[in-house]
Amino acid sequence: MLNDKNYFYNKKFFLRKLKLSDINQNYLDWFKNKNNTKFILNSNFKNLEELKIYYKEQLKKKNLMLGIFETKTLTHVGNIKFEKIDLRKKSAYLGVFIGNTNFQNHKLGSRSLVEACNLIFKKTKIFRVFLSVRQNNLKAISSYKNSGFYVHKIKKNAKLIMLRNYFLSKIIIGTANFENKYGIVGKKKISNIEKKKINVLCNKYNISTYDVSEAYNLNLKLINKMTQSNSIIYFKLLNSLKVFDLKKILSYKKLFNKKIKYFIIHGYKQTFKFKNKKIIYNLKKIYKYLPLGISVYSPFEIYKSHSFFKFKTVQVPINIFDQRFLNLKILNFLKKNNIELCARSIYLQGVLLQNKNFIRKNFPGFFGEFSSFFNKFSSFKLRKILITHFIFQNVNIDKVVVGFENYKQFNELINMLDKFYSFKKIEFSKLRVNKLKLIDPRNWDNE
């Protein structure tokens, strides 16, 4: 399942399979602390021999035990265990234990859980990870929610069954049509009633990441009110960056408190002027308050922008036709520079979900490309599943911006992502289209 290599997820910590040599006095000492063990079932170990027997039993059961280690000192600080692993159903149960008290209360548990869940999907395609927690263990519940878990079931014995869906954890809710019509397909503005229903669904599944922009004409106070306290917001700057209104930029940070994770530069037109020393200086001012990201249309913009400033996240168009950003060279560059990859326009502004009549009317010059795709996948349901999971199952894509018109569409997406689909026989590279007049919406007016 996993080899014995170290899986680094930042400079400070890494994960690896637990070895017999790790079952030592340091590990045993964790169980002497009553605060450590009050929520743990298997904690009554009297000596190293009993602890080693427990470890060997886990291996016999084919459970996966990962150790969390500090990179600098190689200190073993905690464990994550996957059990009841079902490769057919793509599910497993998880337990986490930060035993070294020097590393508790530093969000290490939640960060490690995210990495472990992402790792097990990458290696086994297990995308549904469950855990059990007592209802009175509020601290742990909060940590699990920060890792993307939500309450799946409530049991009679005062326990909660929580679930983390790898696919749902990638969702960034697009707000472009919260107050405006958006796209060639004519997406409707979302009504307030639908927003409330969507918000209920977000709370239920702990989907709490949003894509917000100055350009969307949003009621920002309302957005702040409707989003959960643990929400993450990617905030795109446009006009305030052009005139560099730092006061206004900081007002956004103040309004959303700690919710904004990145300030995103909305479009490459701003970065094109980065040779201007004043603009570079202004960006450094913003960077003091929050990490920066960028939203681009073409691969060369990534390299060009990065030569001027070191952004931490990038939003790019990726879909079954437009696979430019899945080039190995680009992916390696992003990984090397620790840049998060966010996919947007996964349905090509909804065009990939339309019928032949729509294509014939709006894209007559590219009818051949669409016909070939539609003929190969004649079922609309299959086509939508293919287009969606092509993005969400890609381990190189960290986040996915998705837009929808109503509660029903959002609920359909969640139901679709609650299943795993195998696409081993599909050669996705053959579905790629390299014609910019089609895959770049900025060129559609010329079609």
N, C-alpha and C positions, 0 to 999 in steps of 0.2 A: 504493500500500500504506500508506505513512505520509506525512503532509504534513511541512512544514518547521518545525512548531511545536516548542517546548521541552516535554518531558514531565518535569515535576518529580516526583520520588519522595520527596524530603524537602527540608528547607530548605537543605541543604548542596550537593546535587548534582542534576543533571538530565541527561536523555538527549535527543539529537536526531540527525536524519540528518546524516551527515558531508557537508560542502561542499568544493568545490575550494579555497576560501580557507583551509580548515583544514589543507591539505597544505602546511605551512610548516616553518621551521627547527626550531621546537619539536618537531614530530612527528618530523622526521628525526633529531634528537638522541637519541631513544629507542633507536635501533638501534646507537648507539655503545657502549652498556653490554652487555658480554658475558653478564652474568647475565640480562639481559632477553631475549636472543636465542637462548640455548642450547636452548630447547624450541620455537622458532618456525621454521617452514620458510621462509617468505618474509621474510627479514630482511637480505639482502645488498644494501642500497640505497646506492649511492655518492653520489648527489646528489638534489636535489629533483625533477629532471626524471624520474628513474627511479621515484620514489615517486608522482609524479602519473600516470605511465603505468599503474602498478599500480592506482591508485584508479579510473582511467577503465575499465580492464579489468573491474574488479569491477562497475561500473555496467552495462557491456555484457552481462555474465553474469546481470544482474538479481539480483545479491546485494544484501543490505541491510546497509549499514555505519552503525552508530550510534556517535556520539562520547559519551564521558562527560565532563561539564564541571562544574567547581566553580562554584557559584552566585555567590558573592561576587566572585570575580576573573575569572570566565568562562574560567579556565584549562582547556585541553584536557588531560585526564589519562589517558585510555585509550579503547579501542575495543571494540565488540562487533559481530561480523560474523555474519549469517545467510546461509548458502549452501545450494545444493541444495534450494531451496524448492519443495515439492510441495503445491500448493493442493488437489489432489484427495485425496491421502493425508493431508493435514493434518500434514505433517512438514517438518523442516528440520534442517540441521547448524549448529552454532554454534562460534565461536571468541572468546576474550576476551584482551585484552592491556592491562594497566595499565602503560603505558610510563613515566609520570612517577614516578621513584623516591621522591619525597616523599609519595606517596599509596599506596605498597605496604605490605602487612602491616597494613592497617587494616580488613580485612573488606570493603573497597570492591568487590572483584571479585565476591564471592558475593552481596552485596546488589544490585549492578547486574545480575547475571545473573537474579535473581528478577524484578526489575522489567522487564527486557527480554523475558523469556519470557511474563510476564503481559501485557505490551503487545502482543506479536505475536499472542497468542491473541485479545485484545480486537479487534484490527484485521483479522485474517485467519482466525481459528478454528484456527490451527495449534496443536496441543496436545502433539505429540510432538517434542521437541527433542533431537537427538543431538550428541555431541562426541567427539573422539578425543584420548586422552592417553597418554603413555608410562607404563608401570607403575612406573618409578623416580621419576616426578615426584610424590612423595607429598604435597608441599605443595599442589599444584594439585588432586589427587584429593580431599584433605580439604576444600578450598574448594568443589569441585563438589558434594560430598555435603551440605555445609551449605546449598547452594542447592537441594537436592531431587533431585539426580541420583543414579542408582544404576548399578551395573555391568550392562550389557546383554549384552555379548559380550567374550570374551577372544581376541585375535588372536595368530597365531603370531609376528608381528613385534614382540612385546613391547609391544603397544598394547592399551589398553582402549577399548571403545566404551561410553560412558555415555549414559544416557537420562533425561530429565526429562519426566514426564507431568503436564501442568497439572492434571488432575483428581485424580490421586493426591496431588499436593502439597497439596491442600486438606484431606485427611483428618485429623481428630482422632479417635483411638480412644476411644470411650466405655467406661468401666469400671463403669457402674452395676450390671451383672449379673455382674461378676467373682466376687462373693461372695454375691449375693442374686438372687432372682427379681425381674423388673422388668416392669411394664406389664400391661395388661388381657389381652393375648394369652397371657400366662403364659410369658414368656421364662425359660429355664432358667439356673441358675447355671452358669458355664463351668467345666468340669473342669480339673484341673491338666495333664492330657495335652493337652487342646485348647489351653490357654494356651501350652504349649511349642511346639506346631505353629504357632500364630498368631504367636508370637515369631520363629520361623524365617522366616515369610512377611514379617514386618515388616523383618527384617534384609535379606532379599533385595531388597525394593523400597524400602528406605530410608524406610519410613513410621515416623516416630519422634515423633509428637505425641500426647499423651494428656490426657484429661479425667478428673481425679481429684477426689474430694470427701471431706470428713470424714463426710458422711452415708452413704457407701457401704459402711461397715464393712470397709474394705480392709486387707490386710496390707501396710502401706506399705513396710516393709523389702523384702518380696518384689517389690513393684512397682519399687522402685528398682533391685533386682538384675537384673530381667528387661529393663529398658529400656536402650537403648544410651547410651553416654556423651554422645552429641550430642543426646539426646532433649530435647524441649520439653514441659513440663507446665503445664497450666492447673489450678491448685489452688483448689478451691472451699472457702471458709470458712463454717462454720455455727455450731456450739456455741462454739468458741473466740472467735468474734466477739461472740456474745451476752453472754458474761461478760468479754469482752476479756482473754484470756489471751495476752499478747504473748510470753511465754516459750514457750508451746506453738506459737504461730504461727512463731516463729523456729526452733523445733526442726524444723519441716517444711522450712524453707529450708536448714538445716544438713544434714538427712538426704539431700535430693536435690541438694545442692551447687549447681551452676549450672543445673540442669535447669528449675527453676520460672521461667517467664517472667512469669506474672501470678498474683496472688491474686484470685480471683473471689468476690464477695459472692453467696452462694447464695440467691437469692430476694429479692423486693422487701420482704418483711416486715421485713428489717433496715433497708433504706433509708427505710422509712416513718417511722422515728424519728430521721432525720438532723437534725431541727430542734434536737435535743438537742446543745448545744455540746460536751458531753463526748465524744459519739460522733464528732463531727467532729474533735475533737482526737485521738482514738484512731486514726481513719483516717489522719490526717496522719502519725502515728507509723509505721503500716504502710507508707505510701507512701515513707518514707525508705529502705526496704529493697527494695521491688519495686513496679512499677506495679500499679494496681488495675483490676479489671473487674467486671462485674455480669451476673447471669443474671436475665432478666425474662420476664413473660408477656404484657404488653400495651404498646403504643407509648407511652402517657402516662407509664409508669414510666421510660422513657428520659429524657424531658425533665425530669421531676421530680427524678430522681436527679442529673442533670447540673447542676442548679441548686445542689446541695449539695456535690458533689465531681466532679473531672474524671477520669473513668475512661477507659481506653485501649482496652478491648475490651468487647463486649456479646454475650451468647449469647441468642438468641431462637428461638421456634418458627417454622419456615417449612416449608411443604409445599404440595402442589398445591391443597389446600383452603384453607389458612391463608396468605394472601398479604398480610396487614396490614402487615408490616414491609418490604415491597417498594414501599411508597408513596413517590413521588418526594420528597415533603417530608421524610420520615424519612431517606431515602438521602442527600439533600443535607446534612441536619443532621450525619449521621455523617461524611460526607466533609469538610465544613467544619471539623469539630472533630478530624479525623484519628483517628476511632474505628474499630477493626477490627470487622467484622460476622461473627459466627459463627452458622451455622444449626444448630438441633437439632430433634429430633422430625420429621425429614424424611419418615418414614413414618407419622406420627401414632401413635407408639408401636406400630407394626406393623399398625394397623387397616386402613390403605389397601391392605395386601397380603392381606387375608382375602377369603373368598368370601361369596356372598350369604346363605348359611345363618347364618354368624357374625354378619353385620350384622343380619339379621332377628331374631336372638335377643338381641343386645346393644344394638342401636341402632334399635329398631322405629320410633321417631319420626322418624328421618332416612333411612329406607329409600329414599325417593324420590331424595335427593341421591346416594346411593351407586349406585342402579340406573342413573341417568342416566350416571354416570361409567363403570360397568362395561359398559353397553350400547355406549357410544361406543368403548371400548377393551376388547373382549371377550377378547382374548388376555392371559393372565396375564403372559407374558414381556414383551409390548409394554407392558403397564401398569407393570410394575416398571422397565423401561428409561425410560419416560416420566417416572415419579415421581422417579427417581434423577437423570437428566440435566437435568431442570427445575431442580434445585438446583445441580448441579456446573457446568453451562454458564453460570450466571448470573454475570456479571463483577462484580456488586455484592457478591456473597458471597465473603468472603475465606477462611473456613474452614468445615468441615462436621463436626459431631460425629455419628459413626455407631456404632451398637451391633450386635452379632451374638451368636449363641449358640454358634458353633463355627467351626472352621477352614474348613469347606466354604462357609458363608455369606460369610465374609471373602474367600475365594478367588473366589467368584462375583462379588462386588462389584468386585474388582480386574479380572477379565476383562471385566466390563461397562464399566468405565471405561477400558479399553484400546482402545475404539472411539469413533468420533464418530457421532452421530446428528443428522440434520437435522430440525428441527421447524418449518420455516418456515410450513407450512399450519395449524399448531395455534394457536388463540387461547387462550392459557393463562388470560387474564383471565376468560373465560367459565366456567372450572372453579372459580373462587373461590367459597367459601362464607363467609357473614358471620355465621352463627349461632354465638355463643360457646358455647352448650350442647354443640355438637359439636366445635368446633376447640380448645377449652380443656379438657384432660383433668381439671382440677380440678372441672369441673361434671358429670362422667360419673356420679357417684354419685346425682345427682338425676334422671338420665334414666330 
